[in-house]
Amino acid sequence: SDRVEFNLSLSASQPVSSKRNDARDGMPDLKPSIEFGPSLDLTLWRSGDRRTRFDLRLPVRAAFSIESNPRSLGWIASPRINLDIEDVAGLTGWNLGVLAGPIYATRRQHEYFYSVAPQFATAERPAYRAPGGYSGTQILAAVSKRFPSYWVGGFARYDTLNGTVFEDSPLTRRKHAAFAGIAIAWIIGESTTRVDADE
């Protein structure tokens, strides 16, 4: 409807080689995983010209390992607030998006990444069983613009693990992370027929 959308939420994680990770040395490698599930997105406010909107997004995803015999890795919920602004700061064509919110996951999800089974415990890495609950907070900002023959965009992301239920895991070495990137896409072809779209 005009205020409520039901979408599909997807995410994934890359594999981790324990031989290349000091914290996991001697432990099994982490297989890549995929997450998917529904997301209920609610428009809380929209400007009269529809160039600015404030949303609440409520995704819930089931996670599975990607291997010959996939296994369930639990559930993840990440309620987030989202702000989208078109022509930000009066710059025609430039779009800004800001997304922020906490992440929660079940015990099975946290055990896969943060638990240490007794057989893998060492003097520096005691056995640990991660509980389910709060997994951290993520903040993401992105800007983009479509030009006649190409698209350009950039993003910055900050993650914090302060206060997480697995904060005491011996596998938790850093509690903060920052990322940034840019992308350019060239448009190699377009339809000669144009239509108006109301988004």
C-alpha positions, 0 to 999 in steps of 0.5 A: 500500500502507500504506507506499508510494503512487504519485501524480501530481505537478503544478506550473506557472509564470506568464508573465514579461513582459521589458518589466516585468523589468529583468534580461530587458529586450530578451529574449523573454518567458517563456511560462507552463509546466506540469509533470507526472509521477509521484511515489513517496511513502514513509511512513517513520514513522507514530504509533500513532494515525495522527495524525503521519506522516513521509514521503519524496516523490520527484516527477519532472516533465516541463515544457512551455511553454504556447503554440500550439506547446508545447516541452519545457523539460526535467525537474525532480526535487524529493525532499522530506521531509514531516511531517504532524501532526493536532491539532497542539499539542493543538489539536483539528482544527488540522493542520500540514504541513511540507515541505522539500527540494532541487530539481534540473533538467536543462540545458534547464529552466535554460536557459529561465529563466537563460541569456542567448543571445549576441544578447541580451548587453549590457555589463551582461548578458553571455552565459551558458549555464546547466548542469543540476544543483542548482536550490535548496531550498524549505521550506514550512509550512502550517496548516489547520482545517475548521470546520462551515461553512468551512475556513481555512488559512495557509502560509509558504514560503522559497526559497534559490538559494545554491549553485545551478549557475546562481548566476552567471547575470546573470539571478539578481538575488536568492538568497532569497525568502519568501512567506506567505498565508491562505485561507478557503473557505466550504462551501455544501453537504454530503451528508446521508449520512455515511461513515467514512473511514480515511485 
